[in-house]
Amino acid sequence: MKGERGLRRSKAPVFVFIHGGNWLAGSAAGFGYPAEMFINAGAHYVALDFIAIQETDGDLGTMATQVRKGIAWVYKNAASFGGDPKRIFVGGHSSGGHLCGVALITDWQKEFGLPENAVKGGYA
């Protein structure tokens, strides 16, 4: 049943979170705390990790590629953890919001062989 505390559901929506940190700092481990809210609402919560900008010689494209690959992985593996690949949503905070916006305009079919609407929506 939807929204019941601690109840596992199959085919549950999946929220993918992209952390902020000025492209320099932060990690997925620091953003696990929202998971309880999503799980209690009957959804799955995935926090992505990615390289820091100083490790890319200033290339934001490398970070964007890692985020896109992470979202594609979630789509391809959602069923293995009870998620519904047809209900994936993304969001981000601060610089993660920027990376979320980049992910939202991805050509999922061309770049990953996924449906064009692999991501159903997001916020940045």
Secondary structure, DSSP 8 states (H G I E B T S, - for coil): -TT-TT---TTEEEEEEE--STTTS--GGGG-TTHHHHHHTT-EEEEE----GGGGTT-HHHHHHHHHHHHHHHHHHGGGGTEEEEEEEEEE-THHHHHHHHHHT--HHHHHS--TTSS-EEE-
